[in-house]
Amino acid sequence: VAGDVDGTLTRFLEANHWKVEEAHAAVQSMVRWREENKIDQLLSKPSNVLLQRSLCQFCPSSHHGFDKAGHPIHVELSGKYKW
């Protein structure tokens, strides 16, 4: 998933104790679930700005960019959540 085919297949093989047929069935199930729930299209839809603004009032957090390895840096101010 996310372009790492080898890593994904390895994870499924490890999870199924290196039983190829079981890993294959699990991968097929995952692909079917992703298609049924339109997972790969989620980020292609425009976001609801009003919803985002509302959430920010209750859960202050922000995306600050990426580290040197390309990992996202996300800061949550969980002590300031207004539950």
Secondary structure, 3 states (H helix, E strand, C coil): CCCCHHHHHHHHHHHCCCCHHHHHHHHHHHHHHHHHCCHHHHHHCCCCHHHHHHHHHHCCEEEEEECCCCCEEEEECHHHCCC
